[in-house]
């Protein structure tokens, strides 16, 4: 009984595969291409914003290390520079990358629907 079911499924799949081979290849529509390009552009912009934010954090942390090194050598206060750098670091942490949403109205022909 089970073997008969598997044999039946096998022949059904073979028939479906043969039918699919006869169909014309699916073309990528202009809409699909444009949407993919817009998504790629959006992702590149988001990555660029994140890199810029990380560069800012890197600059502030590097400056903090310099201030701490000076404090360790001299044992002196550095005119509130460390507090200012900590404030800048907190501001950068609170920033969120901008997100853009792309909405495009597209007409769909009945041919494109199933």
N, CA, C and O atoms as a GROMACS GRO file, in nm:
protein
  456
    1UNK      N    1   0.083  -0.120   0.000
    1UNK     CA    2   0.000   0.000   0.000
    1UNK      C    3   0.087   0.126   0.000
    1UNK      O    4   0.066   0.217  -0.080
    2UNK      N    5   0.186   0.130   0.091
    2UNK     CA    6   0.275   0.246   0.099
    2UNK      C    7   0.358   0.256  -0.028
    2UNK      O    8   0.379   0.365  -0.081
    3UNK      N    9   0.405   0.144  -0.076
    3UNK     CA   10   0.487   0.144  -0.198
    3UNK      C   11   0.406   0.196  -0.316
    3UNK      O   12   0.458   0.271  -0.398
    4UNK      N   13   0.281   0.157  -0.324
    4UNK     CA   14   0.195   0.205  -0.432
    4UNK      C   15   0.176   0.356  -0.424
    4UNK      O   16   0.172   0.424  -0.527
    5UNK      N   17   0.166   0.409  -0.302
    5UNK     CA   18   0.152   0.555  -0.285
    5UNK      C   19   0.276   0.627  -0.334
    5UNK      O   20   0.268   0.729  -0.402
    6UNK      N   21   0.395   0.572  -0.297
    6UNK     CA   22   0.520   0.636  -0.339
    6UNK      C   23   0.537   0.629  -0.491
    6UNK      O   24   0.583   0.725  -0.553
    7UNK      N   25   0.501   0.517  -0.549
    7UNK     CA   26   0.512   0.504  -0.695
    7UNK      C   27   0.418   0.602  -0.763
    7UNK      O   28   0.455   0.665  -0.862
    8UNK      N   29   0.297   0.617  -0.710
    8UNK     CA   30   0.202   0.712  -0.766
    8UNK      C   31   0.252   0.855  -0.755
    8UNK      O   32   0.239   0.934  -0.849
    9UNK      N   33   0.310   0.889  -0.639
    9UNK     CA   34   0.365   1.024  -0.621
    9UNK      C   35   0.481   1.047  -0.716
    9UNK      O   36   0.495   1.157  -0.772
   10UNK      N   37   0.565   0.946  -0.737
   10UNK     CA   38   0.679   0.958  -0.826
   10UNK      C   39   0.634   0.992  -0.968
   10UNK      O   40   0.687   1.084  -1.030
   11UNK      N   41   0.537   0.919  -1.018
   11UNK     CA   42   0.490   0.943  -1.155
   11UNK      C   43   0.418   1.078  -1.166
   11UNK      O   44   0.425   1.144  -1.270
   12UNK      N   45   0.349   1.118  -1.061
   12UNK     CA   46   0.284   1.249  -1.062
   12UNK      C   47   0.389   1.360  -1.067
   12UNK      O   48   0.375   1.456  -1.143
   13UNK      N   49   0.495   1.345  -0.987
   13UNK     CA   50   0.602   1.445  -0.989
   13UNK      C   51   0.673   1.447  -1.124
   13UNK      O   52   0.706   1.555  -1.174
   14UNK      N   53   0.696   1.332  -1.182
   14UNK     CA   54   0.760   1.327  -1.313
   14UNK      C   55   0.676   1.400  -1.418
   14UNK      O   56   0.729   1.471  -1.502
   15UNK      N   57   0.545   1.381  -1.412
   15UNK     CA   58   0.456   1.448  -1.506
   15UNK      C   59   0.460   1.599  -1.485
   15UNK      O   60   0.461   1.676  -1.581
   16UNK      N   61   0.461   1.641  -1.358
   16UNK     CA   62   0.469   1.785  -1.328
   16UNK      C   63   0.601   1.844  -1.377
   16UNK      O   64   0.604   1.956  -1.428
   17UNK      N   65   0.709   1.770  -1.361
   17UNK     CA   66   0.840   1.818  -1.407
   17UNK      C   67   0.841   1.832  -1.558
   17UNK      O   68   0.891   1.932  -1.610
   18UNK      N   69   0.788   1.736  -1.628
   18UNK     CA   70   0.782   1.744  -1.775
   18UNK      C   71   0.697   1.862  -1.820
   18UNK      O   72   0.731   1.931  -1.916
   19UNK      N   73   0.587   1.886  -1.750
   19UNK     CA   74   0.501   2.000  -1.783
   19UNK      C   75   0.574   2.131  -1.759
   19UNK      O   76   0.564   2.225  -1.839
   20UNK      N   77   0.649   2.139  -1.649
   20UNK     CA   78   0.723   2.261  -1.617
   20UNK      C   79   0.833   2.286  -1.719
   20UNK      O   80   0.864   2.402  -1.748
   21UNK      N   81   0.892   2.181  -1.774
   21UNK     CA   82   0.996   2.199  -1.875
   21UNK      C   83   0.941   2.261  -2.002
   21UNK      O   84   1.014   2.331  -2.074
   22UNK      N   85   0.815   2.236  -2.031
   22UNK     CA   86   0.753   2.289  -2.153
   22UNK      C   87   0.713   2.436  -2.140
   22UNK      O   88   0.697   2.504  -2.240
   23UNK      N   89   0.699   2.484  -2.017
   23UNK     CA   90   0.658   2.624  -1.996
   23UNK      C   91   0.772   2.717  -2.032
   23UNK      O   92   0.889   2.680  -2.018
   24UNK      N   93   0.740   2.839  -2.078
   24UNK     CA   94   0.847   2.935  -2.108
   24UNK      C   95   0.914   2.980  -1.978
   24UNK      O   96   0.851   2.982  -1.872
   25UNK      N   97   1.042   3.016  -1.987
   25UNK     CA   98   1.112   3.060  -1.866
   25UNK      C   99   1.049   3.189  -1.812
   25UNK      O  100   1.001   3.274  -1.887
   26UNK      N  101   1.051   3.202  -1.682
   26UNK     CA  102   0.994   3.320  -1.617
   26UNK      C  103   1.091   3.436  -1.633
   26UNK      O  104   1.210   3.424  -1.603
   27UNK      N  105   1.039   3.547  -1.680
   27UNK     CA  106   1.122   3.665  -1.699
   27UNK      C  107   1.114   3.754  -1.576
   27UNK      O  108   1.010   3.764  -1.511
   28UNK      N  109   1.226   3.817  -1.546
   28UNK     CA  110   1.227   3.913  -1.437
   28UNK      C  111   1.164   4.041  -1.489
   28UNK      O  112   1.209   4.097  -1.588
   29UNK      N  113   1.060   4.085  -1.422
   29UNK     CA  114   0.990   4.205  -1.468
   29UNK      C  115   1.067   4.329  -1.425
   29UNK      O  116   1.152   4.324  -1.336
   30UNK      N  117   1.037   4.437  -1.489
   30UNK     CA  118   1.101   4.564  -1.457
   30UNK      C  119   1.071   4.603  -1.313
   30UNK      O  120   1.156   4.659  -1.244
   31UNK      N  121   0.949   4.575  -1.267
   31UNK     CA  122   0.910   4.608  -1.131
   31UNK      C  123   0.997   4.534  -1.030
   31UNK      O  124   1.045   4.594  -0.934
   32UNK      N  125   1.018   4.404  -1.052
   32UNK     CA  126   1.102   4.327  -0.961
   32UNK      C  127   1.243   4.384  -0.957
   32UNK      O  128   1.304   4.396  -0.851
   33UNK      N  129   1.295   4.419  -1.074
   33UNK     CA  130   1.430   4.476  -1.082
   33UNK      C  131   1.437   4.608  -1.007
   33UNK      O  132   1.531   4.630  -0.930
   34UNK      N  133   1.339   4.696  -1.029
   34UNK     CA  134   1.339   4.827  -0.963
   34UNK      C  135   1.327   4.813  -0.812
   34UNK      O  136   1.396   4.883  -0.737
   35UNK      N  137   1.240   4.723  -0.766
   35UNK     CA  138   1.225   4.703  -0.622
   35UNK      C  139   1.354   4.651  -0.560
   35UNK      O  140   1.391   4.692  -0.450
   36UNK      N  141   1.421   4.561  -0.629
   36UNK     CA  142   1.548   4.510  -0.576
   36UNK      C  143   1.652   4.621  -0.572
   36UNK      O  144   1.727   4.630  -0.476
   37UNK      N  145   1.657   4.704  -0.675
   37UNK     CA  146   1.751   4.816  -0.677
   37UNK      C  147   1.722   4.914  -0.563
   37UNK      O  148   1.814   4.962  -0.498
   38UNK      N  149   1.594   4.944  -0.540
   38UNK     CA  150   1.557   5.034  -0.432
   38UNK      C  151   1.596   4.975  -0.297
   38UNK      O  152   1.644   5.046  -0.210
   39UNK      N  153   1.575   4.845  -0.280
   39UNK     CA  154   1.612   4.780  -0.155
   39UNK      C  155   1.763   4.786  -0.135
   39UNK      O  156   1.810   4.815  -0.025
   40UNK      N  157   1.839   4.759  -0.242
   40UNK     CA  158   1.985   4.766  -0.233
   40UNK      C  159   2.030   4.906  -0.195
   40UNK      O  160   2.118   4.923  -0.111
   41UNK      N  161   1.971   5.006  -0.258
   41UNK     CA  162   2.008   5.145  -0.228
   41UNK      C  163   1.977   5.179  -0.083
   41UNK      O  164   2.057   5.243  -0.016
   42UNK      N  165   1.860   5.136  -0.036
   42UNK     CA  166   1.822   5.163   0.103
   42UNK      C  167   1.920   5.098   0.200
   42UNK      O  168   1.960   5.159   0.299
   43UNK      N  169   1.959   4.975   0.171
   43UNK     CA  170   2.051   4.904   0.260
   43UNK      C  171   2.188   4.970   0.260
   43UNK      O  172   2.253   4.978   0.365
   44UNK      N  173   2.234   5.017   0.145
   44UNK     CA  174   2.363   5.084   0.137
   44UNK      C  175   2.360   5.212   0.219
   44UNK      O  176   2.456   5.242   0.290
   45UNK      N  177   2.252   5.288   0.210
   45UNK     CA  178   2.239   5.412   0.287
   45UNK      C  179   2.239   5.382   0.436
   45UNK      O  180   2.306   5.451   0.513
   46UNK      N  181   2.165   5.278   0.478
   46UNK     CA  182   2.161   5.243   0.620
   46UNK      C  183   2.300   5.200   0.669
   46UNK      O  184   2.341   5.238   0.778
   47UNK      N  185   2.370   5.122   0.590
   47UNK     CA  186   2.504   5.079   0.628
   47UNK      C  187   2.600   5.198   0.637
   47UNK      O  188   2.685   5.203   0.726
   48UNK      N  189   2.585   5.292   0.545
   48UNK     CA  190   2.670   5.411   0.547
   48UNK      C  191   2.646   5.491   0.675
   48UNK      O  192   2.741   5.538   0.737
   49UNK      N  193   2.519   5.506   0.716
   49UNK     CA  194   2.487   5.578   0.838
   49UNK      C  195   2.544   5.507   0.960
   49UNK      O  196   2.594   5.572   1.052
   50UNK      N  197   2.537   5.376   0.961
   50UNK     CA  198   2.592   5.301   1.075
   50UNK      C  199   2.743   5.314   1.082
   50UNK      O  200   2.800   5.328   1.190
   51UNK      N  201   2.809   5.310   0.967
   51UNK     CA  202   2.954   5.326   0.965
   51UNK      C  203   2.992   5.465   1.015
   51UNK      O  204   3.088   5.479   1.091
   52UNK      N  205   2.919   5.568   0.973
   52UNK     CA  206   2.948   5.703   1.020
   52UNK      C  207   2.932   5.713   1.171
   52UNK      O  208   3.013   5.778   1.238
   53UNK      N  209   2.827   5.649   1.226
   53UNK     CA  210   2.806   5.652   1.370
   53UNK      C  211   2.921   5.580   1.442
   53UNK      O  212   2.969   5.627   1.545
   54UNK      N  213   2.964   5.467   1.388
   54UNK     CA  214   3.075   5.394   1.449
   54UNK      C  215   3.205   5.474   1.442
   54UNK      O  216   3.286   5.468   1.534
   55UNK      N  217   3.224   5.548   1.334
   55UNK     CA  218   3.342   5.634   1.325
   55UNK      C  219   3.339   5.742   1.431
   55UNK      O  220   3.442   5.775   1.489
   56UNK      N  221   3.221   5.800   1.456
   56UNK     CA  222   3.209   5.901   1.561
   56UNK      C  223   3.242   5.841   1.698
   56UNK      O  224   3.313   5.901   1.777
   57UNK      N  225   3.189   5.722   1.724
   57UNK     CA  226   3.217   5.655   1.851
   57UNK      C  227   3.366   5.628   1.863
   57UNK      O  228   3.425   5.648   1.969
   58UNK      N  229   3.427   5.584   1.755
   58UNK     CA  230   3.571   5.557   1.755
   58UNK      C  231   3.650   5.683   1.788
   58UNK      O  232   3.744   5.678   1.868
   59UNK      N  233   3.613   5.796   1.729
   59UNK     CA  234   3.683   5.922   1.756
   59UNK      C  235   3.672   5.961   1.903
   59UNK      O  236   3.771   6.000   1.964
   60UNK      N  237   3.551   5.949   1.959
   60UNK     CA  238   3.530   5.988   2.098
   60UNK      C  239   3.607   5.895   2.192
   60UNK      O  240   3.669   5.942   2.287
   61UNK      N  241   3.603   5.766   2.166
   61UNK     CA  242   3.674   5.671   2.252
   61UNK      C  243   3.824   5.693   2.243
   61UNK      O  244   3.894   5.685   2.344
   62UNK      N  245   3.875   5.720   2.124
   62UNK     CA  246   4.018   5.748   2.109
   62UNK      C  247   4.058   5.872   2.188
   62UNK      O  248   4.162   5.873   2.254
   63UNK      N  249   3.975   5.975   2.182
   63UNK     CA  250   4.003   6.098   2.258
   63UNK      C  251   3.998   6.070   2.408
   63UNK      O  252   4.079   6.123   2.484
   64UNK      N  253   3.902   5.988   2.451
   64UNK     CA  254   3.893   5.951   2.593
   64UNK      C  255   4.020   5.880   2.638
   64UNK      O  256   4.070   5.905   2.747
   65UNK      N  257   4.071   5.791   2.554
   65UNK     CA  258   4.195   5.722   2.589
   65UNK      C  259   4.311   5.819   2.603
   65UNK      O  260   4.393   5.806   2.694
   66UNK      N  261   4.317   5.916   2.515
   66UNK     CA  262   4.422   6.018   2.526
   66UNK      C  263   4.410   6.096   2.655
   66UNK      O  264   4.510   6.122   2.722
   67UNK      N  265   4.286   6.135   2.691
   67UNK     CA  266   4.264   6.212   2.814
   67UNK      C  267   4.300   6.126   2.935
   67UNK      O  268   4.366   6.174   3.027
   68UNK      N  269   4.257   6.001   2.935
   68UNK     CA  270   4.289   5.913   3.048
   68UNK      C  271   4.439   5.890   3.058
   68UNK      O  272   4.493   5.883   3.169
   69UNK      N  273   4.506   5.877   2.944
   69UNK     CA  274   4.652   5.862   2.947
   69UNK      C  275   4.719   5.984   3.007
   69UNK      O  276   4.814   5.970   3.084
   70UNK      N  277   4.670   6.102   2.973
   70UNK     CA  278   4.724   6.226   3.029
   70UNK      C  279   4.699   6.231   3.179
   70UNK      O  280   4.788   6.269   3.256
   71UNK      N  281   4.579   6.194   3.221
   71UNK     CA  282   4.547   6.193   3.363
   71UNK      C  283   4.636   6.095   3.439
   71UNK      O  284   4.679   6.124   3.551
   72UNK      N  285   4.664   5.981   3.380
   72UNK     CA  286   4.748   5.882   3.446
   72UNK      C  287   4.891   5.934   3.460
   72UNK      O  288   4.955   5.912   3.563
   73UNK      N  289   4.941   6.002   3.357
   73UNK     CA  290   5.079   6.052   3.361
   73UNK      C  291   5.092   6.169   3.459
   73UNK      O  292   5.181   6.170   3.544
   74UNK      N  293   5.002   6.267   3.445
   74UNK     CA  294   5.013   6.390   3.522
   74UNK      C  295   4.944   6.382   3.658
   74UNK      O  296   4.987   6.446   3.754
   75UNK      N  297   4.839   6.304   3.665
   75UNK     CA  298   4.760   6.301   3.787
   75UNK      C  299   4.680   6.430   3.803
   75UNK      O  300   4.644   6.466   3.915
   76UNK      N  301   4.651   6.499   3.693
   76UNK     CA  302   4.580   6.627   3.700
   76UNK      C  303   4.443   6.614   3.636
   76UNK      O  304   4.414   6.519   3.563
   77UNK      N  305   4.359   6.712   3.665
   77UNK     CA  306   4.228   6.720   3.600
   77UNK      C  307   4.250   6.777   3.460
   77UNK      O  308   4.347   6.850   3.437
   78UNK      N  309   4.163   6.745   3.370
   78UNK     CA  310   4.179   6.792   3.232
   78UNK      C  311   4.064   6.883   3.193
   78UNK      O  312   4.010   6.871   3.083
   79UNK      N  313   4.026   6.975   3.283
   79UNK     CA  314   3.924   7.078   3.258
   79UNK      C  315   3.791   7.021   3.210
   79UNK      O  316   3.728   7.079   3.121
   80UNK      N  317   3.748   6.912   3.266
   80UNK     CA  318   3.616   6.857   3.231
   80UNK      C  319   3.611   6.794   3.093
   80UNK      O  320   3.502   6.765   3.043
   81UNK      N  321   3.725   6.772   3.032
   81UNK     CA  322   3.728   6.714   2.897
   81UNK      C  323   3.670   6.573   2.897
   81UNK      O  324   3.601   6.534   2.803
   82UNK      N  325   3.700   6.496   3.002
   82UNK     CA  326   3.650   6.360   3.009
   82UNK      C  327   3.498   6.357   3.017
   82UNK      O  328   3.433   6.274   2.953
   83UNK      N  329   3.440   6.449   3.097
   83UNK     CA  330   3.294   6.456   3.108
   83UNK      C  331   3.231   6.495   2.974
   83UNK      O  332   3.126   6.442   2.937
   84UNK      N  333   3.294   6.587   2.904
   84UNK     CA  334   3.244   6.629   2.773
   84UNK      C  335   3.247   6.513   2.674
   84UNK      O  336   3.153   6.494   2.596
   85UNK      N  337   3.353   6.435   2.676
   85UNK     CA  338   3.363   6.320   2.586
   85UNK      C  339   3.259   6.214   2.621
   85UNK      O  340   3.202   6.152   2.532
   86UNK      N  341   3.234   6.193   2.751
   86UNK     CA  342   3.131   6.098   2.791
   86UNK      C  343   2.993   6.144   2.745
   86UNK      O  344   2.911   6.063   2.704
   87UNK      N  345   2.968   6.276   2.753
   87UNK     CA  346   2.841   6.330   2.707
   87UNK      C  347   2.826   6.308   2.556
   87UNK      O  348   2.719   6.268   2.509
   88UNK      N  349   2.932   6.333   2.480
   88UNK     CA  350   2.928   6.311   2.335
   88UNK      C  351   2.902   6.164   2.302
   88UNK      O  352   2.827   6.131   2.210
   89UNK      N  353   2.966   6.076   2.379
   89UNK     CA  354   2.946   5.933   2.357
   89UNK      C  355   2.802   5.892   2.384
   89UNK      O  356   2.746   5.811   2.309
   90UNK      N  357   2.741   5.946   2.488
   90UNK     CA  358   2.600   5.917   2.518
   90UNK      C  359   2.509   5.969   2.407
   90UNK      O  360   2.413   5.902   2.369
   91UNK      N  361   2.538   6.088   2.353
   91UNK     CA  362   2.458   6.143   2.243
   91UNK      C  363   2.465   6.052   2.121
   91UNK      O  364   2.364   6.028   2.054
   92UNK      N  365   2.583   6.003   2.092
   92UNK     CA  366   2.600   5.915   1.977
   92UNK      C  367   2.526   5.784   1.999
   92UNK      O  368   2.464   5.731   1.906
   93UNK      N  369   2.530   5.730   2.121
   93UNK     CA  370   2.459   5.606   2.151
   93UNK      C  371   2.309   5.623   2.135
   93UNK      O  372   2.240   5.530   2.094
   94UNK      N  373   2.257   5.742   2.167
   94UNK     CA  374   2.113   5.766   2.159
   94UNK      C  375   2.066   5.792   2.016
   94UNK      O  376   1.946   5.787   1.989
   95UNK      N  377   2.158   5.819   1.926
   95UNK     CA  378   2.121   5.841   1.787
   95UNK      C  379   2.078   5.708   1.727
   95UNK      O  380   2.133   5.603   1.759
   96UNK      N  381   1.981   5.715   1.640
   96UNK     CA  382   1.940   5.597   1.567
   96UNK      C  383   1.958   5.628   1.419
   96UNK      O  384   1.928   5.739   1.375
   97UNK      N  385   2.004   5.531   1.342
   97UNK     CA  386   2.017   5.556   1.198
   97UNK      C  387   1.881   5.589   1.138
   97UNK      O  388   1.779   5.532   1.176
   98UNK      N  389   1.882   5.680   1.043
   98UNK     CA  390   1.758   5.717   0.976
   98UNK      C  391   1.713   5.602   0.888
   98UNK      O  392   1.795   5.535   0.824
   99UNK      N  393   1.583   5.580   0.886
   99UNK     CA  394   1.529   5.476   0.800
   99UNK      C  395   1.434   5.542   0.701
   99UNK      O  396   1.348   5.621   0.739
  100UNK      N  397   1.452   5.509   0.577
  100UNK     CA  398   1.363   5.561   0.475
  100UNK      C  399   1.276   5.448   0.424
  100UNK      O  400   1.322   5.335   0.405
  101UNK      N  401   1.152   5.480   0.402
  101UNK     CA  402   1.058   5.381   0.350
  101UNK      C  403   1.021   5.424   0.209
  101UNK      O  404   0.978   5.537   0.186
  102UNK      N  405   1.039   5.334   0.117
  102UNK     CA  406   1.010   5.364  -0.023
  102UNK      C  407   0.876   5.300  -0.058
  102UNK      O  408   0.859   5.178  -0.048
  103UNK      N  409   0.783   5.383  -0.100
  103UNK     CA  410   0.651   5.333  -0.139
  103UNK      C  411   0.630   5.374  -0.284
  103UNK      O  412   0.647   5.491  -0.320
  104UNK      N  413   0.594   5.279  -0.366
  104UNK     CA  414   0.574   5.309  -0.506
  104UNK      C  415   0.445   5.242  -0.551
  104UNK      O  416   0.426   5.122  -0.531
  105UNK      N  417   0.358   5.320  -0.611
  105UNK     CA  418   0.231   5.266  -0.660
  105UNK      C  419   0.255   5.208  -0.798
  105UNK      O  420   0.311   5.274  -0.886
  106UNK      N  421   0.213   5.085  -0.816
  106UNK     CA  422   0.237   5.015  -0.941
  106UNK      C  423   0.108   4.952  -0.989
  106UNK      O  424   0.034   4.891  -0.912
  107UNK      N  425   0.083   4.968  -1.118
  107UNK     CA  426  -0.034   4.903  -1.177
  107UNK      C  427   0.002   4.759  -1.211
  107UNK      O  428   0.110   4.732  -1.265
  108UNK      N  429  -0.088   4.668  -1.180
  108UNK     CA  430  -0.066   4.527  -1.210
  108UNK      C  431  -0.172   4.484  -1.309
  108UNK      O  432  -0.292   4.497  -1.284
  109UNK      N  433  -0.126   4.432  -1.421
  109UNK     CA  434  -0.222   4.386  -1.521
  109UNK      C  435  -0.278   4.251  -1.479
  109UNK      O  436  -0.221   4.181  -1.396
  110UNK      N  437  -0.390   4.217  -1.537
  110UNK     CA  438  -0.453   4.089  -1.504
  110UNK      C  439  -0.365   3.973  -1.551
  110UNK      O  440  -0.374   3.862  -1.498
  111UNK      N  441  -0.281   4.000  -1.649
  111UNK     CA  442  -0.191   3.896  -1.699
  111UNK      C  443  -0.090   3.857  -1.593
  111UNK      O  444  -0.049   3.741  -1.585
  112UNK      N  445  -0.048   3.954  -1.510
  112UNK     CA  446   0.050   3.928  -1.406
  112UNK      C  447  -0.005   3.852  -1.288
  112UNK      O  448   0.071   3.796  -1.209
  113UNK      N  449  -0.137   3.848  -1.276
  113UNK     CA  450  -0.198   3.776  -1.164
  113UNK      C  451  -0.226   3.633  -1.203
  113UNK      O  452  -0.238   3.600  -1.321
  114UNK      N  453  -0.234   3.548  -1.104
  114UNK     CA  454  -0.263   3.406  -1.131
  114UNK      C  455  -0.407   3.377  -1.110
  114UNK      O  456  -0.451   3.264  -1.128
   0.00000   0.00000   0.00000
